[in-house]
Amino acid sequence: MSGGIQFFTENINYLLRGKRKIREWILSTIEAEGEYCGHLNFIFCDDDFLLELNCKYLQHNTLTDILTFPFDGEGKSLNGDIYISLPRIRENAGIYEQKIENELHRVMLHGILHLIGYNDTSEQEKREMRAKEDYYLERRRLI
């Protein structure tokens, strides 16, 4: 079973390249985790837009690269909105010496893993999530 994966922008001009392959990769990741894809929206935005959401819904007055908002769907499928700050992605790619595309894909995957139920509060959870990200980023090449 597969659902819809959509890509949108808010307060920023951006054209995501390779949408079909990215959808296939995300779907294969979700299925490998034993889950089903419902309706997933990736919303690419600027820092100001994401900061406003962070303040309004999480009461955090800090910049972040991603916010994930799950919502109920039908059955046991993953449904949610994943907001991603492209300026944060660009800055983090430079800090971590990664290609922007790789950093973007890691953060997209991070949002999916949160929807699946992974957390990154403790150091152990962070290590587990990073290992999952690394694993599925490697699988991306097989699609």
N, C-alpha and C positions, 0 to 999 in steps of 0.2 A: 504494500500500500504506500502511495506517496501523496504528498500534498503540494501546496504551492509555496515556492520560495520567491519572494519579490524583493526588488532593490529600489530604494527611493533616495532622494536627497532633500535636505532642509538647510536653508541659509548658506548653500555652497553649490558651486557648479562642479560636477564630477561625473565622469563616464567610466563605469566599471567595465574593464575588458575581460573577455572570456567568461561571460555569465553562464553559458551552457555547461562548460567544464566545471565551474565553481559549484553550480547546482548539483551536478553529478557527484562531485567530491563530498559535498555536505550531506547529500542523501546517503551515500555509501558509508559515511561516518556514523550517521544516525542509525542506520540499519546494523552496522557492526556492533553498536552498543545495545542492540536488542530493542530499539525504540522505533516509532513510526513518525514520519513527518506530517504535521498538520499544516498550519499556516504560519509561515515565518516571514517576517519583514525585517530586512536590513535597511536601516536609515542612516545614510552618511551625512554628517553635519559638521558645523564648525564648533570651536570651543565654547563660544557664548551660548549657543543653543543647548549643548550638553550640560554646561554649568547650570543653566536655568532649570533643566530637568533634575539635576542632582540636588539642587537646593530645594526645589518644590516637593519632590517625592521622597528623597532620602535624607533631607536636612543636612547635606554635606556641602559646604561652601568651598569645594576644591575642584580643580580640573581633573578629568579622568579620560581615559581613552575609550571606555565602553560602559554602557549601562544596558542591562538586560531586564526586560519586563515580561514575565510569563503571563499568559492568559489562558483561561479554561477553553478547551475545545471539546470535540467529540471523542469519546473513548480514551484510549491511552496514547494519543498522539501529542507530539511537541508543538506548542503554539506559543508565539511570542513576538515581541518587538525587540530588536537589537540595535541600539543607537551607537554609532561609532564616530568619534571625532577624528577627522582626517588630519588636522594640524598636529594632534597628539601622535598619530601613527607616524607622520613624517619625522617628528622630533625623536620619538623612540627608536625609529629605524636608524637614525644617526647615532644615538647613544649606544645602541646595541650592535652597531655596525652590520646592519641587515639591509637587504633590499626592501624598499617600501612595500612592494607586493608581498614579500614573505611576512613582514610585520603585520600587514593588513590581514592576510590569511590566518595568521596565528590568533589575532584578536577576534576575527569572525568565529573561529573554532572555539575560542575561549567562551564566547557567548552561548554557543551551542552546548558546550559541556555544562555550563551553569543551568541551562534549561533541562538537561538530562538529570541533573541533581548533584553535580560535583560542586564543591565549595573550595575557597582558597583563603580561609580565615587563619588556619594554623600553618606552621611551617611544613608539617607533614602533608596537609591538604595541598599546599602550594607545589610541593615536589611531585605529588601524584598528578595534579593537573598539568604541570609542565611536561611530565613524562607522556601523558595522553596527547598533549599538543604536539610534541615531537614525533610521536608514533604516527598520528594522522597526517601531519605535514609530509612525512615520508611517503605515506600512501597516496598522497595527492598526485605524485608523479606517475602512479600506475593508471590513472584515469585518462 
